[in-house]
Amino acid sequence: MATPNMNAAANAEHIYDTFIVGAGISGLATAIKLKKTGYHNFKIIEKASRVGGTWRENTYPGCGCDVPSSLYSYSFAPSSRWSNLFAKQPEILDYLEKVSDQFGINPLIEFDNELERAAWDNEHQLWRLDTSSGQYLSRTVVFATGPITESKIPPIPGLDSFTGEMFHSARWNHDYDLTGKRVAVIGTGASAIQFVPRIQPKAGELHVFQRTAPWVLPKPDMVLGDNGKRVIDRFPVIQSTWRKAVASSLNVINFGLRNPAFLKPVNVAARQLLKLQIRDPQLRKAVTPNYDIGCKRLLFANDYYEALQAANTTLIPSGLVKVEGNTVIAANGERREVDVIIWGTGFDVSHPPIGNKVFNANGERWADLWKDSSPEAYLGTTLANSPNAFLILGPNVLVYDSFIRLAEAQLDYIIDGLWKIREKGISRLTVKPSVLKQHNERVQKNLQTTVFNAGGCSSYYLDQNGRNFAAWPWSLGALKRRLNAFRLKDYEVEFAAPNLS
């Protein structure tokens, strides 16, 4: 068996044209699209032992997608096997694994290999990628690690004194039996509204700590059944028509998010709907948001409010601020003794974990540059002083749509760039500072009138300085048009010296 150092030396002998980090939604799509275009000199690594990304990591009860399943599939691999209009986590993971196998990507992935450090080598004009299996060299790199990968647990005073069970929704402990237990759920975001209804019937007591009330709208879900699957499989036009119809409806939603005045009637209707869903006036007041709908992430569920009204459930309309032994204490002074704490506190989206591992051409670590402000990118894809590097689902590309569609839009741009680098003999390509500056100034200016900035809330879209680092202020169509072609004039370009030998 080779030693790690021998492996590192072997890896370094070959220079890849492209190195892909991550085998989730975007990493798989990158590999498949590269392969389809005849681009084969690439390497893909994955820190886990199987593909799937966030859909591999998140296995909490009730986990599923809040975008219709017709859009939660690759354009090049539509599926007729979804059991629901809104797909559940096990089926999404199964879909990704089957697509990877179908397109022959599995043999190309080096599993159980984690990126430890990626640094641009100015002298040799390439990336040096140190991994748990050794060092690799590549002319370009695609970071497909995603924005929702690192679970976030806030630093609560006294947390180390808690002697009960504790886990994050993204690291669900399926071996722990919640039956009859006193459970504290911290947070009421997208994950919590899915798992709270699943665990409520088991818990002896369920205490839900809500710092800010979310807007939770009815989910237009339904079971498709075997007959429905067969019909969709037999008539592909149904799938394509369904996909177009859902995309059109999301365009309408996105228009409202960009133009909050059009959401005013929706705000009124949503408040009226709460009167029908919540019988107790005090509870209804506690779960009624004090900001415009869409300011925070839109949530969809049909059983969350029902679970909150169960006899064994208590909503505490305040955030957790302290722990004393097995007693959890809210900001409003309410105290509860519990057996288990489940964190539904989401992810550190504003500081993507990949930033801790990447060093730019100046030797600066991305995470250090983001300490006092959130990351900036050009079209969510290329970053300052980071030659030949591409980030999928980076800053300011989020619209209310499927991550898969967003990733595919970016990949059209990235792959065009990768081919230009290869065919034109480009050794170094970096986004121009002036282009990056003008783009982000325009983005931030146009975000000011969207519901994300003007809706009266403090969401994960905003960093500690109130700057919106996540949202795209225009339509998905506008984003696709901007990503339609890789324009070399937006970049500082150096060409490889000709080989005269």
C-alpha positions in Angstrom: 0.0 0.0 0.0 1.3 3.4 -1.0 2.1 5.9 1.8 0.2 9.3 1.8 3.3 11.0 0.6 3.7 8.6 -2.3 0.0 9.2 -3.2 0.6 13.0 -3.1 3.6 12.6 -5.4 1.5 10.5 -7.8 -1.3 13.0 -7.8 1.0 15.9 -8.5 2.4 14.2 -11.6 -0.7 14.9 -13.6 -2.1 18.4 -14.2 -5.9 18.5 -14.6 -7.6 21.0 -16.8 -10.3 21.3 -14.2 -10.8 20.2 -10.6 -14.4 19.9 -9.2 -14.9 20.1 -5.4 -18.1 18.5 -4.2 -20.5 15.9 -5.7 -23.8 17.4 -4.7 -26.4 18.9 -7.1 -24.0 21.4 -8.7 -20.9 19.1 -8.7 -22.7 16.3 -10.5 -24.2 18.7 -13.0 -20.7 20.2 -13.6 -19.2 16.7 -14.3 -22.1 15.6 -16.5 -22.1 18.8 -18.6 -18.3 18.8 -19.0 -18.4 15.1 -20.1 -21.3 15.9 -22.6 -19.2 18.6 -24.3 -16.2 16.3 -24.7 -14.2 17.8 -21.8 -12.6 14.9 -20.0 -9.4 15.9 -18.2 -11.1 16.8 -14.9 -11.1 15.4 -11.4 -14.0 15.4 -8.9 -13.6 14.8 -5.2 -16.3 14.3 -2.5 -15.7 14.3 1.2 -18.4 11.8 1.9 -18.8 8.2 0.7 -21.8 8.9 -1.6 -23.2 11.7 -3.7 -26.0 14.0 -2.8 -24.7 17.0 -0.9 -27.4 18.7 1.3 -29.8 15.9 0.4 -27.4 13.3 1.8 -26.7 15.3 5.0 -30.3 16.3 5.9 -32.3 13.3 6.9 -34.6 14.8 9.6 -38.2 13.6 9.7 -40.3 15.3 7.1 -37.4 16.6 5.1 -38.4 17.6 1.6 -38.3 20.2 -1.1 -40.3 23.4 -1.0 -40.0 23.8 -4.8 -42.3 21.6 -6.9 -40.5 18.4 -7.9 -41.1 19.1 -11.6 -38.4 21.8 -11.3 -36.3 19.9 -8.9 -34.7 17.8 -11.5 -32.0 18.4 -14.2 -33.2 19.7 -17.5 -31.2 16.8 -19.1 -32.7 14.2 -16.8 -36.4 14.7 -16.1 -38.0 12.2 -13.7 -41.5 10.7 -13.7 -41.0 8.8 -10.5 -41.8 11.5 -7.9 -44.4 10.3 -5.4 -45.5 13.9 -4.5 -45.8 17.2 -6.2 -43.2 18.3 -3.7 -40.4 15.7 -3.5 -39.3 14.2 -0.2 -35.6 13.9 0.7 -35.2 10.1 0.2 -36.5 10.3 -3.4 -34.3 13.4 -4.2 -31.2 11.6 -2.9 -32.2 8.5 -4.9 -32.7 10.6 -8.0 -29.2 12.2 -7.7 -27.6 8.8 -7.2 -29.4 7.3 -10.2 -28.5 10.3 -12.4 -24.8 10.0 -11.3 -24.9 6.3 -12.3 -26.8 6.9 -15.5 -24.3 9.4 -16.8 -21.3 7.4 -15.7 -20.1 9.9 -13.1 -19.6 7.6 -10.1 -16.4 6.0 -11.4 -15.0 9.5 -11.9 -15.5 10.6 -8.3 -12.9 10.1 -5.6 -15.1 9.6 -2.5 -14.0 10.1 1.1 -11.5 12.7 -0.1 -11.9 16.1 1.5 -10.4 19.4 0.3 -8.1 20.8 3.0 -6.5 23.7 1.2 -6.7 25.3 -2.3 -4.1 27.9 -3.2 -3.2 29.6 -6.5 0.4 29.1 -7.5 1.5 32.4 -9.2 4.8 31.0 -10.5 3.3 27.9 -12.2 -0.1 29.5 -13.0 -2.2 26.7 -11.5 -4.1 25.6 -8.4 -2.5 23.4 -5.8 -5.2 21.5 -4.0 -4.3 19.7 -0.8 -6.7 17.0 0.1 -7.0 14.2 2.6 -5.6 11.9 -0.1 -2.7 14.1 -1.2 -2.0 17.1 -3.4 -3.5 17.7 -6.9 -2.6 20.2 -9.6 -5.1 21.8 -11.8 -5.3 24.7 -14.2 -8.8 25.6 -13.1 -11.1 24.8 -10.2 -14.9 24.7 -9.8 -16.0 24.9 -6.2 -19.4 23.1 -6.1 -19.7 23.0 -2.3 -23.0 24.8 -2.0 -24.2 27.6 0.4 -26.1 25.4 2.9 -23.5 22.8 4.0 -22.3 23.9 7.5 -24.9 23.7 10.2 -25.0 26.6 12.7 -25.4 26.3 16.4 -25.3 29.7 18.2 -22.9 30.2 21.1 -25.5 30.1 23.9 -24.1 30.8 27.5 -24.2 27.7 29.7 -24.7 25.3 26.8 -21.8 23.1 28.1 -23.8 22.5 31.3 -26.6 20.7 29.4 -26.5 17.0 30.2 -29.4 15.8 27.9 -29.3 14.9 24.2 -28.6 17.6 21.7 -28.3 17.7 17.9 -28.9 19.9 14.8 -31.6 19.1 12.3 -28.9 18.6 9.7 -27.2 16.0 11.9 -30.3 14.2 13.1 -29.8 11.5 15.7 -32.1 8.7 14.4 -31.0 6.4 17.2 -32.4 8.7 19.9 -36.1 7.9 20.8 -38.1 11.1 21.3 -41.1 9.2 22.7 -42.3 10.8 25.9 -39.3 13.2 26.0 -39.4 16.9 26.9 -38.1 18.5 23.7 -36.9 22.0 23.0 -36.9 23.0 19.3 -34.7 26.1 18.7 -35.7 28.0 15.6 -38.7 28.1 13.3 -37.2 28.1 9.8 -37.6 25.9 6.8 -36.3 22.7 8.6 -38.3 23.2 11.8 -41.6 23.6 10.1 -41.1 20.3 8.4 -39.9 18.2 11.4 -42.0 19.7 14.2 -45.2 18.1 12.9 -43.4 14.8 12.6 -42.0 14.7 16.2 -45.0 16.4 17.9 -47.0 13.2 18.3 -44.1 11.4 19.9 -42.9 14.0 22.3 -44.2 14.2 25.9 -43.7 18.0 25.8 -42.7 20.0 22.8 -41.4 23.6 23.4 -40.8 25.6 20.3 -38.6 28.7 20.7 -39.5 31.2 18.0 -37.3 34.3 17.7 -39.1 35.7 14.7 -42.4 34.4 13.3 -42.1 33.1 9.8 -44.7 33.4 7.0 -46.0 29.8 6.5 -48.3 29.4 3.5 -50.3 26.3 2.6 -48.4 23.8 0.5 -50.2 22.8 -2.7 -48.9 19.2 -2.4 -50.6 16.0 -3.4 -49.7 12.3 -3.7 -49.2 11.3 -7.4 -49.5 7.5 -6.9 -48.4 4.8 -9.2 -51.0 5.6 -11.8 -50.0 9.2 -11.9 -46.3 8.2 -12.3 -47.2 5.8 -15.2 -49.1 8.5 -17.0 -46.3 11.0 -16.7 -43.8 8.4 -17.8 -45.9 7.5 -20.8 -46.6 11.0 -21.9 -43.4 13.2 -21.5 -45.3 16.2 -22.7 -47.1 16.3 -19.3 -43.7 16.6 -17.6 -42.5 19.4 -19.8 -45.8 21.3 -19.6 -45.9 20.9 -15.9 -42.3 22.2 -15.6 -43.1 25.2 -17.7 -46.3 25.9 -15.7 -44.4 25.8 -12.4 -41.6 28.0 -13.8 -44.2 30.6 -14.9 -45.8 30.6 -11.5 -42.4 31.1 -9.8 -41.8 34.0 -12.2 -45.0 35.6 -10.8 -43.8 35.1 -7.2 -40.4 36.6 -8.1 -42.0 39.6 -9.7 -43.8 40.2 -6.4 -40.6 39.9 -4.4 -39.0 42.5 -6.6 -42.0 44.7 -6.5 -43.4 44.6 -2.9 -46.4 46.8 -3.7 -47.9 43.9 -5.6 -47.6 41.7 -2.5 -49.8 43.9 -0.3 -53.0 41.9 -1.1 -51.2 38.7 -0.4 -50.1 40.1 3.0 -53.8 40.8 3.8 -55.0 37.4 2.6 -52.3 35.6 4.5 -53.3 37.4 7.7 -56.9 36.4 7.1 -55.9 32.8 6.5 -54.2 32.8 9.9 -57.5 33.5 11.6 -58.9 30.3 10.1 -55.8 28.3 10.9 -55.1 29.4 14.5 -58.1 29.4 16.9 -56.4 30.9 20.0 -56.0 34.7 19.7 -52.8 34.8 21.8 -51.1 32.1 19.7 -52.3 33.7 16.5 -50.8 37.0 17.5 -47.5 35.3 18.4 -47.2 33.5 15.0 -48.2 36.6 12.9 -45.1 38.1 11.3 -44.5 41.8 11.7 -42.9 42.1 8.3 -44.0 41.8 4.6 -44.4 38.4 3.2 -41.3 37.3 1.2 -38.9 39.4 3.3 -37.7 36.2 4.8 -37.6 32.9 3.0 -41.1 31.8 2.0 -42.2 28.6 3.9 -44.8 26.1 2.9 -46.6 23.6 5.1 -50.0 22.2 5.8 -49.5 20.7 9.3 -47.2 23.1 11.1 -49.8 25.3 12.7 -51.8 22.2 13.6 -48.8 20.8 15.5 -48.4 24.1 17.3 -51.9 23.9 18.6 -51.5 20.3 20.0 -52.0 19.8 23.7 -48.4 18.8 24.3 -46.9 21.8 22.3 -46.0 25.2 23.7 -44.8 28.1 21.5 -42.3 30.4 23.2 -42.3 33.6 21.2 -38.7 34.4 22.0 -35.2 33.2 21.3 -33.1 31.0 23.5 -30.5 33.1 25.4 -29.2 30.9 28.2 -28.9 27.3 29.4 -28.6 26.3 33.1 -28.1 22.6 33.4 -31.1 21.1 31.7 -33.1 24.3 31.9 -33.4 26.4 28.7 -34.2 30.0 29.2 -35.8 32.4 26.6 -35.1 36.1 26.2 -38.6 36.8 27.7 -37.7 35.0 30.9 -39.6 31.8 30.2 -37.8 28.6 31.5 -38.3 25.0 30.6 -36.6 21.9 31.8 -36.0 19.5 28.9 -34.4 16.2 28.0 -33.3 17.1 24.4 -32.5 20.2 22.4 -33.0 20.1 18.7 -31.4 23.0 16.8 -33.4 24.2 13.8 -31.0 27.2 13.4 -30.0 26.7 9.8 -26.7 27.3 8.2 -24.0 30.0 8.1 -24.9 31.1 4.6 -23.2 34.5 4.7 -19.8 32.9 5.3 -19.7 29.7 3.1 -17.3 27.1 4.7 -15.3 26.8 1.5 -13.9 30.2 2.3 -11.9 28.7 5.1 -9.9 26.6 2.6 -9.3 28.8 -0.4 -6.3 31.2 -0.8 -6.3 33.7 -3.7 -3.4 35.0 -5.8 -2.4 37.4 -3.1 -2.2 34.5 -0.5 -5.3 35.8 1.2 -7.8 33.4 2.5 -11.4 34.1 1.4 -12.8 33.7 4.9 -10.4 36.3 6.2 -11.6 38.8 3.5 -15.2 38.1 4.5 -14.7 38.6 8.3 -16.1 42.2 8.3 -18.3 41.9 5.2 -20.0 39.3 3.2 -18.5 37.9 0.0 -18.8 39.5 -3.4 -18.6 37.9 -6.8 -19.2 38.7 -10.5 -22.5 37.0 -11.5 -22.2 34.9 -8.4 -19.4 33.0 -10.1 -15.9 34.6 -10.1 -14.2 36.4 -7.2 -11.5 39.1 -6.9 -7.9 38.0 -7.3 -8.9 34.4 -7.7 -7.7 33.3 -11.1 -9.2 30.4 -13.0 -11.6 29.7 -10.1 -15.4 29.4 -10.3 -18.0 29.2 -7.5 -21.4 27.7 -8.1 -24.4 29.3 -6.2 -22.2 32.1 -5.0 -23.1 35.6 -3.8 -26.2 37.4 -5.2 -27.6 34.8 -7.5 -30.6 33.5 -5.4 -34.1 33.9 -6.9 -37.1 31.9 -5.6 -36.6 28.9 -7.8 -34.9 25.5 -7.9 -31.2 25.4 -7.0 -30.9 22.9 -9.8 -32.0 25.5 -12.4 -29.8 28.2 -10.9 -26.8 25.8 -11.0 -27.5 24.9 -14.6 -27.7 28.5 -15.6 -24.3 29.2 -14.0 -22.8 26.1 -15.5 -23.6 27.3 -19.1 -21.4 30.3 -18.3 -18.7 28.4 -16.4 -18.2 25.7 -19.1 -18.1 28.3 -21.8 -15.3 29.9 -19.8 -13.5 26.6 -19.2 -13.5 25.9 -23.0 -12.2 29.4 -23.8 -9.4 29.0 -21.3 -8.4 25.6 -22.8 -8.8 26.4 -26.5 -7.2 29.9 -26.4 -4.3 28.8 -24.3 -5.2 31.1 -21.4 -2.9 30.6 -18.4 -4.6 33.1 -16.1 -8.0 34.7 -16.1 -9.3 37.0 -13.4 -12.3 39.2 -13.2 -11.5 42.9 -13.7 -11.8 44.9 -10.5 -13.8 47.6 -12.3 -16.3 45.0 -13.7 -16.7 43.4 -10.3 -17.2 46.8 -8.6 -19.7 48.1 -11.1 -21.7 44.9 -11.1 -22.0 44.7 -7.3 -22.9 48.4 -7.1 -25.7 47.9 -9.5 -26.9 44.8 -7.8 -27.0 46.5 -4.4 -28.7 49.6 -5.8 -31.5 47.5 -7.3 -31.9 45.3 -4.2 -32.9 48.4 -2.1 -36.5 48.3 -3.4 -37.0 44.6 -3.2 -38.9 43.0 -0.4 -35.7 41.4 0.9 -34.3 44.9 1.8 -37.5 46.9 2.2 -39.8 44.3 3.7 -39.1 45.2 7.4 -37.2 42.1 8.5 -33.7 41.0 9.3 -33.1 37.8 7.3 -30.1 35.6 6.5 -30.0 37.4 3.1 -28.4 40.4 5.0 -25.0 40.3 6.6 -24.0 42.0 9.9 -23.8 45.3 8.1 -27.2 45.1 6.5 -25.8 44.3 3.1 -27.7 41.8 1.0 -25.2 39.2 -0.1 -27.6 36.5 -1.4 -30.5 37.8 -3.6 -30.5 38.6 -7.3 -32.6 41.7 -7.8 -33.9 40.8 -11.2 -35.6 37.8 -12.8 -34.2 34.3 -13.4 -34.5 35.1 -17.1 -32.4 38.1 -16.7 -29.8 36.1 -14.8 -29.8 33.4 -17.6 -29.2 36.1 -20.2 -26.3 37.5 -18.3 -24.9 34.0 -18.0 -25.5 33.1 -21.6 -22.0 33.7 -22.8 -18.6 34.1 -21.1 -17.3 37.5 -22.1 -13.5 37.6 -22.0 -13.6 41.4 -22.1 -14.8 41.2 -18.4 -11.6 39.6 -17.4 -7.8 40.2 -17.2 -6.3 37.5 -19.4 -2.8 36.1 -19.7 -1.8 33.6 -22.3 0.6 30.7 -21.9 4.0 31.2 -23.4 4.5 29.1 -26.6 6.5 26.0 -26.3 9.5 26.6 -28.7 11.3 23.3 -28.0 
